[in-house]
Amino acid sequence: METRYTENRTLILIVILLSLMCSCQPGDKGIRVVFPDVSEAVQVTGNDREHLLASYYGINSWSRDQRYITVLETDIKYKLPDETEPAVLGLVDLKNNNFIPLTETRAWNFQQGCMAHWLATSPDSLIIFNDFRNGKFVSVIMNVHKKQEIRTIPHPVSAVSPNGREAVSINFSRLRLTRPDYGYGGNGQDPQADIPLPDNDGLFLVDLETGESGLLVSLEQVKDLIPPVSEGSIGWFNHTLFSRDGSKIFWLSRQMEGSRRRTTSLTVNRDGTDLRRCFPDNWEGSHFDWLNDDELMVTASYEGKQYAHVLFTVGKQDYKRLGGGLLDYDGHGTFSPDQKWMVTDTYAGSGMREHKIYLMDMESEAVISLGRFVQPPEFDGYWRCDLHCRWSPDGSMLGFNSTFTGSRQVYIMRLDYL
């Protein structure tokens, strides 16, 4: 298939030079913005099979020395995978782009991979990932260089704390019923499909040393913070993330109201205190990242109207719409490790079917384009391929998935800070 990458290096440099001459925002004309020099996207996986980064966007995919990234390899292309169809979990060595297989996992999907995380307790050797074993969803800690399993945790992970010692777990079987493309096949947990808001299921905090867990926030516990659950419907939790120092957790509570999905953005302290909604009524929420331990960006219906990238301080009504109108849509925004930049993307939508990547300077909120990537229509459905950009640990690389060549592959852009 003809390569349809429609943004070349020359065009990117022109946009950067224009950005240096003037601010992209009316209120920031006095700020001189120096954007990094961004390389073209380089494919680092082979075309022999389908490949995707092994976790959700915003989760670090790199070893600390930035030599290896966690990647899934599969022959599945145009269907929702189930528990009988494992993917190979491996590493791509960025020195030579070789794929190094580690193991197989039967708890994975195209949207969030197998939720592989590098553990801060040993950031260049230990990862944790989800699997389906003996009829149960579990997570496995592995030494990637020895290909040796260290420990099996009797809970799947949804997010891992920055210190690598704790994780958040949710019900992936309930997700399979409500958001099939985010759950796992195999019924590895009790979905409790007949209970709208169970009091014994929800957000669990898991000790990764002992495997012990405790219910941090139940689905029933948020009943008064969310819209009423319609008769015959059930609520569910998804999309969890620890704050930068691990003291807070963000997540989404969702339920169906007729054909419409209703969302409430929530935060809670790591010890279960200070449970609160992020937004007023009708703002909902979708994608997210922590700028620091108190400030949080969520794409939400700003003032109950237009979706935008909204930055705010937890517990305060100080909402700020980022990008001055240029980022008024639902994208997967995530902040650079030094908090100076935010990268985000767009959905393919109709018409040109282009996924776009944008980089924003956090001080001036000036925005430049990093590329456009066409998604072929055969990738519509549960097996869609969002770009899901993520930063390397030192901010010198951006990784993402794309199908613009006709197969699902992993790409890297390198950033040179002038």
PATI-309065 format. One record per residue (C-alpha): residue number from 1; residue in three letters; z, x, y. Coordinates in steps of 0.1 Angstrom, whole numbers. Each point is the difference from the previous one (the first is absolute). Layout:
N
(node NUM; "ALA"; (Z; X; Y))
...
This chain:
418
(node 1; "MET"; (0; 0; 0))
(node 2; "GLU"; (-8; 12; 35))
(node 3; "THR"; (30; 14; 18))
(node 4; "ARG"; (10; -24; 28))
(node 5; "TYR"; (25; 21; 19))
(node 6; "THR"; (-12; -10; 35))
(node 7; "GLU"; (22; 23; 22))
(node 8; "ASN"; (-9; 37; 1))
(node 9; "ARG"; (19; 29; 14))
(node 10; "THR"; (-22; 3; 31))
(node 11; "LEU"; (7; -36; 10))
(node 12; "ILE"; (37; 5; -6))
(node 13; "LEU"; (1; 30; 23))
(node 14; "ILE"; (-18; -19; 27))
(node 15; "VAL"; (26; -28; -2))
(node 16; "ILE"; (27; 26; 2))
(node 17; "LEU"; (-15; 17; 30))
(node 18; "LEU"; (-3; -34; 18))
(node 19; "SER"; (36; -7; -8))
(node 20; "LEU"; (10; 33; 16))
(node 21; "MET"; (-17; -10; 32))
(node 22; "CYS"; (17; -33; 4))
(node 23; "SER"; (28; -21; -15))
(node 24; "CYS"; (-11; -30; -21))
(node 25; "GLN"; (28; -21; 15))
(node 26; "PRO"; (0; -14; 36))
(node 27; "GLY"; (36; 9; 6))
(node 28; "ASP"; (-2; 36; -13))
(node 29; "LYS"; (-27; 16; 23))
(node 30; "GLY"; (23; 29; 9))
(node 31; "ILE"; (6; 12; -35))
(node 32; "ARG"; (-24; 26; -14))
(node 33; "VAL"; (-4; -6; -38))
(node 34; "VAL"; (-10; 29; -23))
(node 35; "PHE"; (-10; -15; -33))
(node 36; "PRO"; (-2; 22; -31))
(node 37; "ASP"; (-34; 12; -13))
(node 38; "VAL"; (-5; -21; -31))
(node 39; "SER"; (-23; 10; -28))
(node 40; "GLU"; (-24; -21; -19))
(node 41; "ALA"; (14; -19; -30))
(node 42; "VAL"; (-3; 22; -31))
(node 43; "GLN"; (0; -16; -35))
(node 44; "VAL"; (26; 18; -22))
(node 45; "THR"; (-5; -20; -32))
(node 46; "GLY"; (-29; 0; -24))
(node 47; "ASN"; (-26; -28; -4))
(node 48; "ASP"; (4; -1; -38))
(node 49; "ARG"; (28; -26; 2))
(node 50; "GLU"; (17; -22; 27))
(node 51; "HIS"; (29; 17; 19))
(node 52; "LEU"; (26; -12; 24))
(node 53; "LEU"; (31; 14; 16))
(node 54; "ALA"; (29; -8; -23))
(node 55; "SER"; (22; -19; 25))
(node 56; "TYR"; (-1; -24; 29))
(node 57; "TYR"; (-10; 11; 35))
(node 58; "GLY"; (26; 18; 21))
(node 59; "ILE"; (16; 16; -31))
(node 60; "ASN"; (-4; 37; -3))
(node 61; "SER"; (-26; 10; -25))
(node 62; "TRP"; (4; 38; 4))
(node 63; "SER"; (22; 26; -15))
(node 64; "ARG"; (20; 18; 27))
(node 65; "ASP"; (-23; 30; 0))
(node 66; "GLN"; (-29; -25; 4))
(node 67; "ARG"; (-20; 15; -29))
(node 68; "TYR"; (2; -31; -23))
(node 69; "ILE"; (-4; -37; 5))
(node 70; "THR"; (9; -28; -25))
(node 71; "VAL"; (-31; -20; -11))
(node 72; "LEU"; (-8; -26; -26))
(node 73; "GLU"; (-32; 1; -21))
(node 74; "THR"; (-15; -30; -18))
(node 75; "ASP"; (-32; -15; -14))
(node 76; "ILE"; (9; -34; 14))
(node 77; "LYS"; (-20; -10; 30))
(node 78; "TYR"; (-5; -37; 6))
(node 79; "LYS"; (29; -18; -16))
(node 80; "LEU"; (38; -3; 3))
(node 81; "PRO"; (16; 25; -24))
(node 82; "ASP"; (26; -12; -25))
(node 83; "GLU"; (26; 17; -22))
(node 84; "THR"; (-26; 8; -27))
(node 85; "GLU"; (-21; 21; 23))
(node 86; "PRO"; (18; 32; 10))
(node 87; "ALA"; (-10; 23; 28))
(node 88; "VAL"; (4; 38; -2))
(node 89; "LEU"; (25; 13; 25))
(node 90; "GLY"; (-8; 35; 11))
(node 91; "LEU"; (-1; 26; 28))
(node 92; "VAL"; (-30; 11; 21))
(node 93; "ASP"; (3; 37; 8))
(node 94; "LEU"; (-14; 2; 35))
(node 95; "LYS"; (-8; 37; -4))
(node 96; "ASN"; (-29; -9; -23))
(node 97; "ASN"; (1; -38; -2))
(node 98; "ASN"; (7; 1; -38))
(node 99; "PHE"; (17; -31; -15))
(node 100; "ILE"; (30; 9; -22))
(node 101; "PRO"; (10; -28; -23))
(node 102; "LEU"; (37; -5; -5))
(node 103; "THR"; (6; -32; -19))
(node 104; "GLU"; (-11; -37; -2))
(node 105; "THR"; (16; -30; 17))
(node 106; "ARG"; (-4; -37; -8))
(node 107; "ALA"; (18; -12; 31))
(node 108; "TRP"; (-25; 5; 28))
(node 109; "ASN"; (-25; -19; 22))
(node 110; "PHE"; (-27; 8; 25))
(node 111; "GLN"; (21; -8; 31))
(node 112; "GLN"; (31; 21; -6))
(node 113; "GLY"; (-9; 22; -30))
(node 114; "CYS"; (31; 7; -22))
(node 115; "MET"; (22; 5; 31))
(node 116; "ALA"; (2; 38; -6))
(node 117; "HIS"; (24; 19; 23))
(node 118; "TRP"; (8; 37; 3))
(node 119; "LEU"; (37; 3; -2))
(node 120; "ALA"; (17; 19; 28))
(node 121; "THR"; (25; 14; -26))
(node 122; "SER"; (-28; 22; -12))
(node 123; "PRO"; (-31; -7; 22))
(node 124; "ASP"; (-24; 24; -17))
(node 125; "SER"; (7; -9; -36))
(node 126; "LEU"; (16; -35; -5))
(node 127; "ILE"; (-17; -34; 4))
(node 128; "ILE"; (10; -35; -9))
(node 129; "PHE"; (-24; -27; -10))
(node 130; "ASN"; (0; -34; -16))
(node 131; "ASP"; (-10; -8; -36))
(node 132; "PHE"; (1; -28; -26))
(node 133; "ARG"; (19; 10; -31))
(node 134; "ASN"; (14; -20; -29))
(node 135; "GLY"; (-7; -32; 18))
(node 136; "LYS"; (18; 10; 32))
(node 137; "PHE"; (-9; 14; 34))
(node 138; "VAL"; (17; 34; 6))
(node 139; "SER"; (-4; 30; 22))
(node 140; "VAL"; (-3; 35; -13))
(node 141; "ILE"; (10; 33; 16))
(node 142; "MET"; (-23; 29; -11))
(node 143; "ASN"; (-3; 37; 6))
(node 144; "VAL"; (-38; 2; 8))
(node 145; "HIS"; (-3; 37; -6))
(node 146; "LYS"; (16; -1; -34))
(node 147; "LYS"; (-14; -35; -8))
(node 148; "GLN"; (35; -8; -11))
(node 149; "GLU"; (18; -34; 4))
(node 150; "ILE"; (35; 6; 14))
(node 151; "ARG"; (14; -36; 1))
(node 152; "THR"; (-10; -36; -5))
(node 153; "ILE"; (15; -25; 24))
(node 154; "PRO"; (3; -36; -13))
(node 155; "HIS"; (-15; -14; 33))
(node 156; "PRO"; (-34; 3; 17))
(node 157; "VAL"; (1; 16; 35))
(node 158; "SER"; (-15; -16; 31))
(node 159; "ALA"; (13; 26; 25))
(node 160; "VAL"; (19; 33; -3))
(node 161; "SER"; (26; 12; 25))
(node 162; "PRO"; (-8; 32; 20))
(node 163; "ASN"; (27; 19; -19))
(node 164; "GLY"; (-16; -9; -33))
(node 165; "ARG"; (32; -12; -15))
(node 166; "GLU"; (-4; -38; 3))
(node 167; "ALA"; (-28; -26; -2))
(node 168; "VAL"; (-6; -36; 7))
(node 169; "SER"; (-12; -22; -28))
(node 170; "ILE"; (-16; -34; 0))
(node 171; "ASN"; (-14; -24; -26))
(node 172; "PHE"; (-36; 9; -8))
(node 173; "SER"; (-3; -28; -25))
(node 174; "ARG"; (7; -25; 28))
(node 175; "LEU"; (-25; 18; 21))
(node 176; "ARG"; (-26; -4; -28))
(node 177; "LEU"; (4; -38; 4))
(node 178; "THR"; (-1; 0; 38))
(node 179; "ARG"; (-21; 30; 10))
(node 180; "PRO"; (-18; 10; -33))
(node 181; "ASP"; (-16; 31; 16))
(node 182; "TYR"; (35; 14; 8))
(node 183; "GLY"; (18; -8; -32))
(node 184; "TYR"; (-4; 14; -35))
(node 185; "GLY"; (-11; -16; -32))
(node 186; "GLY"; (22; -3; -31))
(node 187; "ASN"; (29; -21; 13))
(node 188; "GLY"; (23; 30; 1))
(node 189; "GLN"; (26; -19; 20))
(node 190; "ASP"; (12; -36; 0))
(node 191; "PRO"; (-21; -16; 28))
(node 192; "GLN"; (24; -31; 1))
(node 193; "ALA"; (-31; -20; 10))
(node 194; "ASP"; (19; -33; -1))
(node 195; "ILE"; (26; 11; 26))
(node 196; "PRO"; (-13; -1; 37))
(node 197; "LEU"; (26; 25; 13))
(node 198; "PRO"; (22; 15; -28))
(node 199; "ASP"; (34; 14; 9))
(node 200; "ASN"; (-2; 28; -26))
(node 201; "ASP"; (-33; 15; 10))
(node 202; "GLY"; (-14; 16; 31))
(node 203; "LEU"; (5; 35; 15))
(node 204; "PHE"; (18; 24; -23))
(node 205; "LEU"; (14; 34; 9))
(node 206; "VAL"; (-4; 25; -29))
(node 207; "ASP"; (18; 33; -6))
(node 208; "LEU"; (-26; 24; -13))
(node 209; "GLU"; (26; 23; -15))
(node 210; "THR"; (17; -26; -21))
(node 211; "GLY"; (-25; -29; -2))
(node 212; "GLU"; (26; -24; 11))
(node 213; "SER"; (-10; -28; 25))
(node 214; "GLY"; (15; -26; 22))
(node 215; "LEU"; (-14; -31; 16))
(node 216; "LEU"; (-2; 9; 37))
(node 217; "VAL"; (-15; -33; 14))
(node 218; "SER"; (-9; -30; -22))
(node 219; "LEU"; (-29; -24; 6))
(node 220; "GLU"; (26; -28; 4))
(node 221; "GLN"; (18; 20; 26))
(node 222; "VAL"; (-29; -1; 25))
(node 223; "LYS"; (-5; -38; -3))
(node 224; "ASP"; (12; -7; 35))
(node 225; "LEU"; (-21; 28; 15))
(node 226; "ILE"; (-34; -11; -14))
(node 227; "PRO"; (-21; -32; 3))
(node 228; "PRO"; (9; -27; -27))
(node 229; "VAL"; (-15; 7; -34))
(node 230; "SER"; (-24; -28; -8))
(node 231; "GLU"; (5; -21; -31))
(node 232; "GLY"; (-15; 17; -30))
(node 233; "SER"; (-2; 33; 17))
(node 234; "ILE"; (21; 31; -3))
(node 235; "GLY"; (10; 28; 23))
(node 236; "TRP"; (-4; 37; -7))
(node 237; "PHE"; (7; 34; 15))
(node 238; "ASN"; (-26; 28; 5))
(node 239; "HIS"; (-8; 31; 21))
(node 240; "THR"; (32; 19; 3))
(node 241; "LEU"; (6; 32; 20))
(node 242; "PHE"; (31; 22; 8))
(node 243; "SER"; (4; 11; 36))
(node 244; "ARG"; (-4; 37; 8))
(node 245; "ASP"; (36; 10; -8))
(node 246; "GLY"; (4; -27; -27))
(node 247; "SER"; (27; -20; 18))
(node 248; "LYS"; (-22; -32; 3))
(node 249; "ILE"; (-25; -19; -22))
(node 250; "PHE"; (-30; -21; 12))
(node 251; "TRP"; (-17; -26; -22))
(node 252; "LEU"; (-19; -32; 0))
(node 253; "SER"; (11; -34; -13))
(node 254; "ARG"; (-28; -24; -8))
(node 255; "GLN"; (-7; -34; -13))
(node 256; "MET"; (-29; -24; -2))
(node 257; "GLU"; (-1; -31; 23))
(node 258; "GLY"; (-30; -20; -15))
(node 259; "SER"; (-29; 25; 1))
(node 260; "ARG"; (16; 21; 27))
(node 261; "ARG"; (21; 31; -7))
(node 262; "ARG"; (31; 1; 23))
(node 263; "THR"; (16; 34; 7))
(node 264; "THR"; (34; 11; 15))
(node 265; "SER"; (6; 36; 9))
(node 266; "LEU"; (35; 12; -9))
(node 267; "THR"; (23; 30; 3))
(node 268; "VAL"; (34; 8; -15))
(node 269; "ASN"; (22; 30; 0))
(node 270; "ARG"; (0; 21; -31))
(node 271; "ASP"; (36; -12; -8))
(node 272; "GLY"; (-11; -37; 2))
(node 273; "THR"; (14; -7; 35))
(node 274; "ASP"; (-18; -13; 31))
(node 275; "LEU"; (-27; -21; -18))
(node 276; "ARG"; (-23; -13; 28))
(node 277; "ARG"; (-35; -13; 8))
(node 278; "CYS"; (-22; 24; 20))
(node 279; "PHE"; (-19; -27; 21))
(node 280; "PRO"; (3; -34; 16))
(node 281; "ASP"; (-15; -30; -18))
(node 282; "ASN"; (-37; 1; -8))
(node 283; "TRP"; (-4; 38; 4))
(node 284; "GLU"; (1; 6; -37))
(node 285; "GLY"; (-11; 36; -9))
(node 286; "SER"; (-23; 19; -23))
(node 287; "HIS"; (-1; 38; 0))
(node 288; "PHE"; (25; 25; 13))
(node 289; "ASP"; (15; 34; 5))
(node 290; "TRP"; (32; 15; 14))
(node 291; "LEU"; (-5; 22; 31))
(node 292; "ASN"; (36; 12; -4))
(node 293; "ASP"; (32; -15; -13))
(node 294; "ASP"; (2; -28; 25))
(node 295; "GLU"; (-36; -6; 13))
(node 296; "LEU"; (-24; -18; -23))
(node 297; "MET"; (-37; -9; 3))
(node 298; "VAL"; (-12; -32; -17))
(node 299; "THR"; (-33; -17; 3))
(node 300; "ALA"; (10; -35; 10))
(node 301; "SER"; (-12; -31; 18))
(node 302; "TYR"; (11; 12; 35))
(node 303; "GLU"; (16; -28; 19))
(node 304; "GLY"; (-11; -23; -29))
(node 305; "LYS"; (-37; 5; 10))
(node 306; "GLN"; (-21; 31; -6))
(node 307; "TYR"; (7; 25; -28))
(node 308; "ALA"; (8; 34; 14))
(node 309; "HIS"; (19; 32; -7))
(node 310; "VAL"; (35; -7; 14))
(node 311; "LEU"; (26; 26; 6))
(node 312; "PHE"; (37; -10; 4))
(node 313; "THR"; (35; 12; -4))
(node 314; "VAL"; (19; -17; -29))
(node 315; "GLY"; (26; -25; 15))
(node 316; "LYS"; (-16; -1; 34))
(node 317; "GLN"; (-26; -24; 16))
(node 318; "ASP"; (-21; 28; 14))
(node 319; "TYR"; (-34; -5; -16))
(node 320; "LYS"; (-28; 22; 11))
(node 321; "ARG"; (-37; -7; -9))
(node 322; "LEU"; (-16; 34; -7))
(node 323; "GLY"; (-35; 10; 9))
(node 324; "GLY"; (-5; -22; 31))
(node 325; "GLY"; (-22; -24; -19))
(node 326; "LEU"; (-20; 25; -20))
(node 327; "LEU"; (23; -4; -30))
(node 328; "ASP"; (3; -38; 0))
(node 329; "TYR"; (-5; -6; -37))
(node 330; "ASP"; (17; 4; -33))
(node 331; "GLY"; (-3; 37; -11))
(node 332; "HIS"; (19; 24; -21))
(node 333; "GLY"; (17; 21; 27))
(node 334; "THR"; (20; 31; -8))
(node 335; "PHE"; (16; 27; 22))
(node 336; "SER"; (-5; 37; -2))
(node 337; "PRO"; (30; 21; -11))
(node 338; "ASP"; (6; 12; 35))
(node 339; "GLN"; (-2; -36; 13))
(node 340; "LYS"; (-27; 9; 26))
(node 341; "TRP"; (-29; -19; -16))
(node 342; "MET"; (-7; -32; -19))
(node 343; "VAL"; (-30; -4; -23))
(node 344; "THR"; (-11; -35; -10))
(node 345; "ASP"; (-30; -17; -16))
(node 346; "THR"; (-18; -34; -1))
(node 347; "TYR"; (-11; -23; -27))
(node 348; "ALA"; (-36; -1; -9))
(node 349; "GLY"; (-5; -37; 11))
(node 350; "SER"; (-34; -15; 1))
(node 351; "GLY"; (-32; 11; 17))
(node 352; "MET"; (-2; 38; -1))
(node 353; "ARG"; (28; 2; -26))
(node 354; "GLU"; (14; 31; 16))
(node 355; "HIS"; (34; 14; -5))
(node 356; "LYS"; (10; 20; 31))
(node 357; "ILE"; (26; 27; 6))
(node 358; "TYR"; (16; 4; 34))
(node 359; "LEU"; (24; 26; 13))
(node 360; "MET"; (24; -8; 29))
(node 361; "ASP"; (20; 24; 22))
(node 362; "MET"; (35; -15; 2))
(node 363; "GLU"; (7; 12; 35))
(node 364; "SER"; (-31; -13; 18))
(node 365; "GLU"; (-11; -26; -27))
(node 366; "ALA"; (-35; 14; 3))
(node 367; "VAL"; (-21; -7; -31))
(node 368; "ILE"; (-30; 17; -16))
(node 369; "SER"; (-21; -8; -31))
(node 370; "LEU"; (2; 23; -30))
(node 371; "GLY"; (-27; -17; -20))
(node 372; "ARG"; (-16; -31; -15))
(node 373; "PHE"; (-4; -7; -37))
(node 374; "VAL"; (-20; -29; -15))
(node 375; "GLN"; (15; -18; -30))
(node 376; "PRO"; (-26; -14; -24))
(node 377; "PRO"; (4; -38; -6))
(node 378; "GLU"; (6; 6; -38))
(node 379; "PHE"; (34; 14; 10))
(node 380; "ASP"; (12; -33; 14))
(node 381; "GLY"; (29; -15; -19))
(node 382; "TYR"; (32; 12; -15))
(node 383; "TRP"; (-16; 34; -5))
(node 384; "ARG"; (-9; 4; 37))
(node 385; "CYS"; (4; 35; 14))
(node 386; "ASP"; (19; 1; 33))
(node 387; "LEU"; (0; 35; 16))
(node 388; "HIS"; (38; 3; 1))
(node 389; "CYS"; (2; 32; 20))
(node 390; "ARG"; (29; 23; -4))
(node 391; "TRP"; (12; 33; 15))
(node 392; "SER"; (7; 33; -16))
(node 393; "PRO"; (35; 14; 5))
(node 394; "ASP"; (-9; 22; 29))
(node 395; "GLY"; (-25; -24; 15))
(node 396; "SER"; (-30; 23; -5))
(node 397; "MET"; (-18; -24; -24))
(node 398; "LEU"; (-7; -37; -4))
(node 399; "GLY"; (-8; -14; -34))
(node 400; "PHE"; (-16; -34; -9))
(node 401; "ASN"; (-19; -20; -26))
(node 402; "SER"; (-35; -13; 5))
(node 403; "THR"; (-30; -15; -19))
(node 404; "PHE"; (-27; 7; 25))
(node 405; "THR"; (-20; 21; -25))
(node 406; "GLY"; (1; -28; -26))
(node 407; "SER"; (30; 13; -19))
(node 408; "ARG"; (37; 1; 8))
(node 409; "GLN"; (10; 36; 11))
(node 410; "VAL"; (26; 19; 19))
(node 411; "TYR"; (-9; 17; 33))
(node 412; "ILE"; (18; 26; 23))
(node 413; "MET"; (-5; 6; 37))
(node 414; "ARG"; (15; 31; 15))
(node 415; "LEU"; (15; 1; 35))
(node 416; "ASP"; (-1; 31; 23))
(node 417; "TYR"; (24; -4; 29))
(node 418; "LEU"; (-16; 18; 29))
